[in-house]
Amino acid sequence: MTWIVVVALAGLSFIWTGWLLWLALVLIFGRLQDMPLDDLTRLTSQQQLFAAGMMVIFLLVFVPVPLVLVP
Protein backbone atom coordinates (compact mmCIF):
# COMPACT_ATOMS: atom_id res chain seq x y z
CA MET A 1 0.00 0.00 0.00
CA THR A 2 2.89 2.34 0.73
CA TRP A 3 4.13 2.16 -2.84
CA ILE A 4 0.69 2.99 -4.23
CA VAL A 5 0.65 6.13 -2.07
CA VAL A 6 4.21 6.99 -3.16
CA VAL A 7 3.28 6.71 -6.84
CA ALA A 8 0.09 8.76 -6.32
CA LEU A 9 1.98 11.51 -4.48
CA ALA A 10 4.69 11.53 -7.15
CA GLY A 11 2.00 12.04 -9.79
CA LEU A 12 0.30 14.76 -7.79
CA SER A 13 3.62 16.57 -7.38
CA PHE A 14 3.43 17.54 -11.06
CA ILE A 15 0.25 19.49 -10.24
CA TRP A 16 1.48 21.07 -6.97
CA THR A 17 5.02 20.75 -5.64
CA GLY A 18 3.82 20.76 -2.03
CA TRP A 19 2.99 17.07 -2.41
CA LEU A 20 6.74 16.39 -2.42
CA LEU A 21 6.79 17.09 1.33
CA TRP A 22 4.14 14.42 1.90
CA LEU A 23 6.02 12.08 -0.43
CA ALA A 24 9.16 12.49 1.67
CA LEU A 25 7.22 11.89 4.89
CA VAL A 26 5.65 8.71 3.51
CA LEU A 27 9.04 7.46 2.36
CA ILE A 28 10.58 8.16 5.78
CA PHE A 29 7.79 6.94 8.04
CA GLY A 30 6.15 4.42 5.70
CA ARG A 31 8.93 1.88 6.18
CA LEU A 32 7.77 1.03 9.70
CA GLN A 33 4.90 -1.44 9.83
CA ASP A 34 2.86 -1.96 12.98
CA MET A 35 1.17 -5.25 13.66
CA PRO A 36 -2.58 -5.08 14.28
CA LEU A 37 -3.59 -5.42 17.91
CA ASP A 38 -6.40 -7.84 17.07
CA ASP A 39 -6.57 -9.17 13.53
CA LEU A 40 -9.01 -11.97 14.35
CA THR A 41 -12.06 -9.92 15.32
CA ARG A 42 -14.11 -8.80 12.33
CA LEU A 43 -15.55 -5.31 12.18
CA THR A 44 -19.24 -4.97 12.91
CA SER A 45 -21.52 -3.71 10.15
CA GLN A 46 -21.81 -0.38 12.00
CA GLN A 47 -18.01 -0.02 12.03
CA GLN A 48 -17.80 -0.90 8.33
CA LEU A 49 -20.50 1.67 7.52
CA PHE A 50 -18.63 4.29 9.53
CA ALA A 51 -15.37 3.51 7.67
CA ALA A 52 -17.14 3.74 4.30
CA GLY A 53 -18.65 7.09 5.32
CA MET A 54 -15.23 8.41 6.31
CA MET A 55 -13.85 7.35 2.91
CA VAL A 56 -16.69 9.18 1.14
CA ILE A 57 -16.00 12.33 3.20
CA PHE A 58 -12.28 12.07 2.38
CA LEU A 59 -13.01 11.81 -1.35
CA LEU A 60 -15.41 14.77 -1.22
CA VAL A 61 -12.97 17.12 0.52
CA PHE A 62 -9.79 16.05 -1.33
CA VAL A 63 -8.31 18.67 -3.64
CA PRO A 64 -5.11 18.16 -5.65
CA VAL A 65 -3.95 21.78 -5.07
CA PRO A 66 -4.74 22.61 -1.42
CA LEU A 67 -3.35 26.14 -1.15
CA VAL A 68 -3.36 28.77 -3.87
CA LEU A 69 -2.37 32.33 -3.09
CA VAL A 70 -4.17 34.82 -5.31
CA PRO A 71 -2.23 38.09 -5.68
C-alpha positions in Angstrom: 0.0 0.0 0.0 2.9 2.3 0.7 4.1 2.2 -2.8 0.7 3.0 -4.2 0.7 6.1 -2.1 4.2 7.0 -3.2 3.3 6.7 -6.8 0.1 8.8 -6.3 2.0 11.5 -4.5 4.7 11.5 -7.2 2.0 12.0 -9.8 0.3 14.8 -7.8 3.6 16.6 -7.4 3.4 17.5 -11.1 0.2 19.5 -10.2 1.5 21.1 -7.0 5.0 20.7 -5.6 3.8 20.8 -2.0 3.0 17.1 -2.4 6.7 16.4 -2.4 6.8 17.1 1.3 4.1 14.4 1.9 6.0 12.1 -0.4 9.2 12.5 1.7 7.2 11.9 4.9 5.7 8.7 3.5 9.0 7.5 2.4 10.6 8.2 5.8 7.8 6.9 8.0 6.1 4.4 5.7 8.9 1.9 6.2 7.8 1.0 9.7 4.9 -1.4 9.8 2.9 -2.0 13.0 1.2 -5.2 13.7 -2.6 -5.1 14.3 -3.6 -5.4 17.9 -6.4 -7.8 17.1 -6.6 -9.2 13.5 -9.0 -12.0 14.3 -12.1 -9.9 15.3 -14.1 -8.8 12.3 -15.5 -5.3 12.2 -19.2 -5.0 12.9 -21.5 -3.7 10.2 -21.8 -0.4 12.0 -18.0 0.0 12.0 -17.8 -0.9 8.3 -20.5 1.7 7.5 -18.6 4.3 9.5 -15.4 3.5 7.7 -17.1 3.7 4.3 -18.6 7.1 5.3 -15.2 8.4 6.3 -13.8 7.3 2.9 -16.7 9.2 1.1 -16.0 12.3 3.2 -12.3 12.1 2.4 -13.0 11.8 -1.3 -15.4 14.8 -1.2 -13.0 17.1 0.5 -9.8 16.0 -1.3 -8.3 18.7 -3.6 -5.1 18.2 -5.6 -4.0 21.8 -5.1 -4.7 22.6 -1.4 -3.4 26.1 -1.1 -3.4 28.8 -3.9 -2.4 32.3 -3.1 -4.2 34.8 -5.3 -2.2 38.1 -5.7 
